[in-house]
Amino acid sequence: MIDLSDRDLAIVAIALAGGFVCGLWAGLFLMPAEALDVPTTETDVGNGEVSERVAFYPLPRAFVALSIIVPTAALWFARVRTRDEPETDEGFEWSDATDLEEVS
């Protein structure tokens, strides 16, 4: 199995969230407008009166919420996973100061 570091997991989470949101909106714009022109009844209760009216919502309400919640959750996940990650100097060797020659 692939062993991913915390940084790799954070990158994957953000990429998946971005892909999800882009796919959500691209799918909406690929849909014909007539498909979303379905009338829904909306009931208003105010001042003791109940009135019903027909409302058209060309955009599902969940799209806006998901477009905010999913990237926020991915950024939070990335922040939590990489918060206390120690920086390593792998592949870098420190040389001794006595090994250096003076250049004149």
CORZI-V585746 format. One record per backbone hydrogen bond with DSSP energy under -1.0 kcal/mol. NH is the residue of the N-H (numbers start at 1). CO is the residue of the C=O. E is the energy in kcal/mol with one decimal. If there is no record, write none. Layout:
nh=(NH | NH)
co=(CO | CO)
e=(E | E)
This chain:
nh=(9 | 10 | 11 | 12 | 13 | 14 | 15 | 16 | 17 | 18 | 19 | 20 | 21 | 22 | 23 | 24 | 25 | 26 | 27 | 28 | 29 | 30 | 35 | 36 | 40 | 42 | 44 | 46 | 49 | 51 | 53 | 55 | 63 | 65 | 66 | 67 | 69 | 70 | 72 | 73 | 74 | 75 | 76 | 77 | 78 | 79 | 80 | 81 | 82 | 92 | 99)
co=(5 | 6 | 7 | 8 | 9 | 10 | 11 | 12 | 13 | 14 | 15 | 16 | 17 | 18 | 19 | 20 | 21 | 22 | 23 | 24 | 25 | 26 | 32 | 33 | 55 | 53 | 51 | 49 | 46 | 44 | 42 | 40 | 60 | 61 | 62 | 63 | 65 | 66 | 68 | 69 | 70 | 71 | 72 | 73 | 74 | 75 | 76 | 77 | 78 | 89 | 96)
e=(-2.2 | -2.1 | -2.2 | -2.4 | -2.4 | -2.1 | -2.4 | -2.6 | -2.1 | -2.4 | -2.5 | -2.5 | -2.3 | -2.4 | -2.5 | -2.3 | -2.2 | -2.6 | -2.4 | -1.5 | -2.3 | -1.5 | -1.3 | -1.1 | -2.2 | -2.6 | -2.9 | -2.1 | -2.0 | -2.4 | -1.9 | -2.9 | -1.4 | -1.2 | -3.0 | -2.1 | -3.0 | -1.8 | -1.5 | -2.6 | -2.2 | -2.6 | -2.3 | -2.5 | -2.5 | -2.4 | -2.6 | -2.5 | -1.7 | -1.6 | -1.5)
